[in-house]
Amino acid sequence: MAAIGLLWFALRSVSPGEIWRLFQQLNPAKFWLLVGVNGLLLLVFGSRWWLFLMALGHRLPYLALARYRLAAFGVSYFTPGPHFGGEPLQVYLLQQRHGITTADAVASVTLDKTFDLLFNFIFLCIGFLLVLAQMPNAGFSASAAPYAFIAATLPLGLLIATASGRRPVSTTIRAFRRYAAWGQSVYDLAYSSESQMIGVCQRQPWALWAATLLSLLTWLMLIGEFWLATYVLGLNLSLVQAIFIMVAARVAILLPMPAGLGALEAGLVLAVGMLGLDPAVGISLGILIRGRDILVGLVGLWLASLDVSKVA
């Protein structure tokens, strides 16, 4: 119901003719350039995970991990909350396809996801500050900025606690393990995984610095890809304007909606409206983004089915 309401809000004042005019700017050369950049991004997304597995002593084929990451995205995208859902599949494939222990698999996925969340929220914080500096009337950014800063402290706090030898997850589980029959096994897994994470942080600090550099590179590519998406539609936006729209899109898909349905479109329409642009610009960007993500997600689900069937 919420998705329907958000879609109605986004589409109520949009001219189909204006959407068609914008997509006429998308010639074959621009289209394949955008496809190429997105293909490169899909390969880069698995780099941090591959790095953490190497720090844990596992040298796995890079393309296999990129494939598993794509499969996990397919699961995450079509379940509530586009950012979560596929991590158990990543752990399962590491166990079944490569014989990696559950503790190591969980540790590698957790470190990768922690960096992913940390840099997501760091981008939102920097994006809010940049937009506020250039566009002081952007009330959306002013009201949302403190929440992004608070959210960024959660994954950062987990990293700092782990690097200092603490075990925040297993310590929390320990207080409740007596209330469920499976509580002890969950506690043991959390303790073992955190021990592996502590080992990486304390004995392999190069992995953390390399993961930081890879995260920065990935985000520079993401910003460039988003600006390219606006360019291929014939929009002449400044970098600050593109980041403003990207921040709105990122905030929207944090909502627990499958594929961010409705939230993405409404967020884009609101953002382009604040820039004085036609709402059709927001919907056109939404169609481009959603078309890409649905295609990539379906490919990911197909790969997941192939990988799971091979294990079975």
C-alpha positions, 0 to 999 in steps of 0.5 A, a space after each residue: 500500500 505504501 509503494 502504491 501511494 508513493 508511486 501515485 505521488 511520483 507520477 501524478 504530475 508527470 507528462 509522458 511526452 516529456 519522459 519520451 523526449 528525455 529518452 530520445 536523448 539516449 542514443 546507442 553510443 551513450 547507452 553502451 557507454 553507460 552499460 560498460 561503466 555499469 559492467 565495470 562497477 559490477 566487477 569492482 563490487 567484489 573487490 573488498 570481499 575478495 580482499 578480506 578473504 585473502 586476509 583470512 588466508 583464502 585465495 579464491 577466484 576473483 570472478 567467482 566472488 564477483 558472481 556470488 556478489 551479483 547473486 546476493 544482490 539479486 536476493 537483496 533487491 527483491 526482498 524488503 530492504 534493497 541493502 540486505 538479504 543476500 548475505 546468507 547466500 554469500 556465506 552458504 556459497 563460500 561453505 559449499 563451493 569452496 569449503 570455507 568454515 562458517 566462521 571465516 565466511 561470516 567474518 568476511 561477509 560481515 567486514 565487507 558489509 560493515 565497510 559498505 554501510 560505513 561508506 554509504 553513510 559517509 557519502 550521505 554525510 558529505 553529500 548533505 554538507 556539500 549540498 547545504 554549502 552550495 544550496 542553503 535552501 535545501 531543507 531536505 538536506 538540513 533535516 536529514 543530515 544529523 541522522 546520516 551522521 548518527 547512522 555512520 557511527 554504528 558501522 564505525 563503532 563496530 570496526 573500532 570495537 573489533 580492532 580493539 579486541 572487543 566482541 560487541 555481537 557475541 557479548 550481546 548474544 551471550 546475555 540472551 543465549 539461555 532463552 533459546 535452544 539454539 542460543 549457544 550455537 549462535 553465540 559460538 558462531 558469533 564468537 568465532 567470527 568476531 575472533 577472525 575479524 579481530 585477527 584481520 584488524 590487528 594482524 592484517 591492518 593493510 587489509 583495512 587500509 586497502 578496503 578503505 581505498 577500494 571503498 573510496 574508488 568505488 564511490 567515485 565510480 558510483 558518483 561518476 556513473 550517476 552523473 553519466 546517467 543524467 548526461 545520457 538523458 540530455 541533462 546539464 547538471 552540475 556535480 553538486 546538483 547530481 550529488 543532491 539527486 543521488 543523495 535523495 535516491 540513496 536515502 529513499 532506498 534505505 526504506 524497507 521496501 522491496 526494490 525500493 518500490 515507490 520510494 525511489 521514484 518519489 525521492 527523485 521527483 522531490 529532489 528534481 523539484 527542489 532543483 526547479 526541474 520537471 518531475 519527468 526528469 526524476 521519473 526518467 532517472 528512476 526508469 533508467 535506474 530501476 531498469 538497470 537494477 531489475 536486469 542486474 537483479 534478475 541475472 543475479 537470481 539466475 546465477 544464484 539458482 545455478 550455483 545452488 543447484 550445483 551444490 545440491 
